[in-house]
Structure formats: structure tokens, C-alpha cells
Amino acid sequence: MKTDLLTRLRQATADVHAELERHALMQRMLGGAMSRPDYCLYLRNLHPIYAALEAALARHALHPQLAGFDLPAMHRAEAIAEDLVLLCGEGWASLTLTPSAEAYACAVTTLADERPELLGAHAYVRYLGDLSGGRIVRGRIAGALGLDAGAGLAFYAFGEPDNASLLAQRLRRALKALPVTDGLAGELVDEAVRGFDRHRHLFDDLEGLTAAAQSPAVN
């Protein structure tokens, strides 16, 4: 029996996904130990990745391999910008943008130009995590930063309580139903693994910036 694309994606990315969950940055976030400056830096570096992905999916909304992926309700770039304004101020774009975030955004834009059929891999990497684990992360961030009433937490807001699970179901169905050859399925899986690897590099860069900021100045 042929394994569907969603199952192949899950199986191939399980190890790197688990590695990211153990990363120091995620442990601080899930442990409620994220400071506001560190969280602002995190959001600032996610923003160009989402902006590139959402522009690419909208551009190729009629592509036969991308049916079901351009769901505006999933889009996070505007929500992230909203949170950044509230948490960091109007000058949030001046916060450090890591080379890994720039490289990730550029890679997505290059795919949109050259291999748009592989964009679904990045929709899988980013959006399913947001939709599935966002509620947990939201609670940890709210507690760590003393946020309430949803202010500064638009990134994790998908409207009505059931919307996140419904959107996740739609995305999973789209992945399962995607008409792909074995060759294309393999390329999508490889691209998803690369997406997780890019996140690892981003997390490493962000942790490096945090460590540098905490180091005592040397006279």
C-alpha cells in the first residue's frame, strides 16, 4: 500500500523535529523563561520567513500542486507584525535579522521562482506546528511576559477556539490528497527536512545573540 505524503513527511522529519523541541530556545519558551527582548527578536526573525512564504503561496494559488495551501486564515506575517508593534514598538524592523532568517526567506522566494511545487513542504513545516502547538506556546509566552486579553499574542490567534484544529485538518487533508509522483513526494520530504534544518540554524543564531547580550562587557 502506497504511503501518503503526510505520513512520509511525519516519518522523515520526526528526528529533526524532536531535536528542535529539545533546543535551548524552545526549552526556554516552553518553560516560560523567555524575556521580552528575546521574544521580540524571535518574532522579528520569523516575520520575513512567513512574509516570503505567504507571498509565494498567494502568487501560486492556482498551481495544481498547491491547492489547499493558500489559506489566508493561516497567514501569520501580519499577526507577527502586530505583536511586534505592541511588544517592541514601531521600530521593530531595526531589531537584528540573523543571516539564517534571511537565508530561509531567500530560499522560499527562490522556490517560488524556480520550484513552486515544493512550497507545500514549508507550509507543512511552519503552519502545522502553529496550528497544533500554538495554544501551548501561547500560554507559556503569556505567562512569561505578563500578557493578558490576547494583547501581543496575535501570532497564536486563529479566531474561534475550534478554528486552529479545523485549519490543521484542512492542511492535513490537502497534503494527503496532493497528486504527486514518488519522485516529487521524495523532493517534498527532502525540502521539509531542509526547512527544519533551517530552523535549527535560526535557533542557534538566536541563542548566540542571547548569550552575547548576557555576557559581561570586557574593558
C-alpha positions as CSV (number, residue, x, y, z in Angstrom):
1,M,0.0,0.0,0.0
2,K,1.4,3.4,-1.0
3,T,2.3,5.7,1.9
4,D,0.6,9.1,1.6
5,L,2.7,12.3,1.6
6,L,1.6,13.4,5.1
7,T,2.8,10.2,6.6
8,R,6.1,10.3,4.7
9,L,6.6,13.9,5.9
10,R,5.9,13.0,9.5
11,Q,8.2,10.0,9.4
12,A,11.1,11.7,7.7
13,T,11.1,14.8,9.9
14,A,10.4,13.1,13.2
15,D,14.0,13.1,14.4
16,V,14.9,16.7,13.4
17,H,11.5,17.9,14.8
18,A,12.3,16.2,18.1
19,E,15.8,17.8,18.1
20,L,14.2,21.3,17.7
21,E,11.9,20.7,20.6
22,R,14.9,20.0,22.8
23,H,16.7,23.1,21.6
24,A,17.6,25.5,24.3
25,L,15.5,28.3,22.7
26,M,12.4,26.1,22.7
27,Q,13.1,24.8,26.2
28,R,13.2,28.4,27.4
29,M,10.0,29.2,25.5
30,L,8.1,26.2,26.7
31,G,9.5,26.6,30.2
32,G,8.1,30.1,30.5
33,A,11.6,31.7,30.7
34,M,11.5,33.8,27.6
35,S,12.3,37.5,28.1
36,R,10.5,40.2,26.1
37,P,13.7,41.3,24.2
38,D,14.4,37.6,23.3
39,Y,10.8,37.0,22.2
40,C,10.8,40.2,20.1
41,L,14.0,39.0,18.4
42,Y,12.4,35.6,17.8
43,L,9.3,37.2,16.2
44,R,11.4,39.7,14.2
45,N,13.3,36.8,12.6
46,L,10.2,34.7,11.9
47,H,8.5,37.6,10.1
48,P,10.4,37.6,6.8
49,I,10.1,33.8,6.6
50,Y,6.3,34.0,6.8
51,A,6.1,37.0,4.6
52,A,8.1,35.2,1.9
53,L,6.1,32.0,2.2
54,E,2.7,33.7,2.2
55,A,3.6,35.9,-0.8
56,A,4.8,32.8,-2.6
57,L,1.6,30.7,-1.8
58,A,-0.6,33.6,-2.9
59,R,1.4,34.0,-6.1
60,H,0.9,30.4,-7.0
61,A,-2.6,29.8,-5.5
62,L,-3.8,28.2,-8.8
63,H,-0.8,25.9,-9.1
64,P,-2.1,22.3,-9.2
65,Q,0.4,21.2,-6.5
66,L,-0.5,23.9,-4.1
67,A,-4.3,23.5,-3.9
68,G,-5.4,23.9,-0.3
69,F,-2.2,25.7,0.9
70,D,-3.1,29.3,0.4
71,L,-5.4,29.7,3.3
72,P,-5.5,33.3,4.4
73,A,-6.7,32.3,7.9
74,M,-3.4,30.5,8.4
75,H,-1.3,33.5,7.4
76,R,0.9,34.8,10.3
77,A,3.0,37.7,8.9
78,E,0.5,40.4,9.7
79,A,-0.2,38.9,13.1
80,I,3.5,38.8,13.9
81,A,3.9,42.4,12.8
82,E,1.0,43.4,15.0
83,D,2.6,41.7,18.0
84,L,6.0,43.3,17.3
85,V,4.5,46.8,17.3
86,L,2.8,46.1,20.6
87,L,5.7,44.4,22.3
88,C,8.7,46.2,20.8
89,G,7.4,49.4,19.3
90,E,7.1,50.8,15.8
91,G,10.9,50.5,15.2
92,W,10.8,46.7,15.5
93,A,12.3,46.3,12.0
94,S,15.6,47.6,13.3
95,L,16.0,44.6,15.5
96,T,18.7,42.2,14.5
97,L,17.9,40.0,11.5
98,T,20.0,36.9,11.5
99,P,21.7,35.5,8.4
100,S,19.8,32.3,8.9
101,A,16.4,34.1,8.7
102,E,17.5,36.0,5.7
103,A,18.7,32.8,4.0
104,Y,15.5,31.0,4.8
105,A,13.3,33.8,3.4
106,C,15.5,33.9,0.3
107,A,15.3,30.1,-0.2
108,V,11.5,30.3,-0.1
109,T,11.5,33.1,-2.7
110,T,13.8,31.1,-4.9
111,L,11.5,28.1,-4.7
112,A,8.6,30.4,-5.7
113,D,10.6,31.4,-8.8
114,E,12.0,28.0,-9.7
115,R,10.2,25.1,-8.0
116,P,6.9,26.4,-6.6
117,E,5.6,22.8,-6.4
118,L,7.9,22.4,-3.3
119,L,6.4,25.2,-1.3
120,G,4.0,22.8,0.3
121,A,6.8,21.4,2.3
122,H,7.3,24.7,4.1
123,A,3.6,25.1,4.6
124,Y,3.8,21.8,6.4
125,V,6.9,22.8,8.5
126,R,5.5,26.1,9.6
127,Y,1.8,26.0,9.8
128,L,1.1,22.6,11.3
129,G,3.3,23.5,14.2
130,D,1.5,26.8,14.7
131,L,-1.9,25.2,14.5
132,S,-1.1,22.1,16.6
133,G,1.1,23.5,19.3
134,G,0.3,27.2,19.3
135,R,-2.1,27.1,22.2
136,I,0.6,25.6,24.5
137,V,3.2,28.1,23.4
138,R,0.7,31.0,23.7
139,G,0.1,30.1,27.4
140,R,3.8,30.0,28.1
141,I,4.6,33.3,26.4
142,A,1.6,35.0,28.1
143,G,2.8,33.8,31.5
144,A,6.5,34.7,30.9
145,L,5.7,38.2,29.5
146,G,2.7,39.0,31.8
147,L,0.3,39.3,28.8
148,D,-3.4,39.0,29.1
149,A,-6.6,39.5,27.0
150,G,-4.7,38.4,23.9
151,A,-2.6,41.6,23.6
152,G,0.7,40.8,22.0
153,L,-0.4,37.2,21.2
154,A,-1.9,37.6,17.7
155,F,0.6,35.1,16.3
156,Y,-1.3,32.3,18.1
157,A,-4.8,33.6,17.5
158,F,-6.9,31.9,14.8
159,G,-10.3,33.3,15.7
160,E,-12.8,30.9,17.3
161,P,-11.4,28.2,19.6
162,D,-12.0,25.4,17.1
163,N,-10.5,27.3,14.1
164,A,-6.9,26.1,14.7
165,S,-7.9,22.4,14.7
166,L,-10.2,22.9,11.7
167,L,-7.4,24.6,9.7
168,A,-4.9,21.9,10.7
169,Q,-7.4,19.3,9.4
170,R,-7.7,21.1,6.1
171,L,-4.0,21.3,5.7
172,R,-3.5,17.6,6.5
173,R,-6.3,16.7,4.0
174,A,-4.6,18.8,1.4
175,L,-1.3,17.1,2.0
176,K,-2.8,13.6,1.9
177,A,-4.7,14.4,-1.3
178,L,-1.9,16.0,-3.1
179,P,-1.4,14.3,-6.5
180,V,2.4,13.7,-6.5
181,T,4.6,11.2,-8.1
182,D,7.0,9.2,-6.0
183,G,9.8,11.5,-7.2
184,L,8.1,14.7,-6.3
185,A,7.0,13.2,-2.9
186,G,10.6,12.5,-2.2
187,E,11.6,16.0,-3.1
188,L,8.9,17.5,-0.9
189,V,10.1,15.3,2.0
190,D,13.7,16.4,1.4
191,E,12.6,20.0,1.3
192,A,10.7,19.7,4.6
193,V,13.8,18.3,6.3
194,R,15.8,21.2,4.9
195,G,13.1,23.5,6.4
196,F,13.6,22.0,9.8
197,D,17.4,22.3,9.4
198,R,17.0,26.0,8.6
199,H,15.0,26.4,11.8
200,R,17.8,24.8,13.8
201,H,20.3,27.2,12.3
202,L,17.9,30.1,13.1
203,F,17.5,28.9,16.7
204,D,21.3,28.6,17.0
205,D,21.8,32.1,15.8
206,L,19.2,33.5,18.2
207,E,20.7,31.7,21.1
208,G,24.1,33.1,20.1
209,L,22.7,36.6,20.2
210,T,21.1,36.0,23.6
211,A,24.4,34.6,25.0
212,A,26.3,37.6,23.6
213,A,23.8,40.0,25.2
214,Q,24.2,38.3,28.6
215,S,28.0,38.2,28.6
216,P,29.7,40.9,30.7
217,A,31.4,43.6,28.8
218,V,35.2,43.4,28.6
219,N,37.0,46.6,29.2
